Amino acid sequence: MSGVPPAAWDLPEQTLKESELSGQDDAFRRKVSSKQARKMVRRREGEDGIWFSLSMYGIIGWSVAVPTMLGVLFGYWIDRAWPGRISWTLTLMVIGVCLGCLNAWYWVQRQRRSIEERERQLKEQQRALEEEADRQSRKGKG
């Protein structure tokens, strides 16, 4: 029977001061309200899991690859149609890479703003839930 914990009624009663109990209760409420706010935001916006992250890498990759390949193809066509001293294939490839990188930067910045907005909303919801918990605890005490 050494591996079995004792029943709750067999344990000695622990006496806590009212202030210790109140402090623990407030900390517990804040923790629960924080988790609740996060769950509410995730339910409203949907879970951002591994597939979302992988899709973002894909979007960024394609946003660089497509303009680069279009530049290479168009440059190759120009070089074949009108040969000259300038390699239009390389020139348009560099331009395509630059445009693709600007496009990828745009996507990353847009996602960053979205994450910051989500965090701001989460903090506002946490603050509102904490205020509500404080009001309810004051009603219970008063």
C-alpha positions, 0 to 999 in steps of 0.5 A: 500500500506504499504506492497508493496516496492517502485519501483526502480525509486522512491528510492533516488540515492545512491552515492558510492565512486569508491573505495567502489564500487570496493571493493564490486565488488571484494568481490562479484566476489570472492564469486561467483567464490568460489561457481562456483568452488565448483559446478564444483568439485561437478558436476565432482565428483558427489554429496556426500549426505546422502546416500553416508555417510550411505554407508560409515558407511555400508562399515566400519561396514561390514569391521569389521563384516565379518572378526569377523564372519569368525574368530568365525566360523573358531574357532568354527570349530577348537574347535569342530574338535580338542578340547583343552585348548585354545578356538580358537573361542575367539582367532580367534574372537579377531584376526577377530576384530583386522583385521576388525578394521585395514580394517576399518581404511584403508577405513577411511584414504582413504576417508580422503585423497580423501576429502583432495585432493578434497579440494586442487583442489577446492582451486586451482580452486578458485585461478585460477578463482579469478586471472581470475576475477582480470585480467578481472577487470583490463581490464575493468578499464584500 
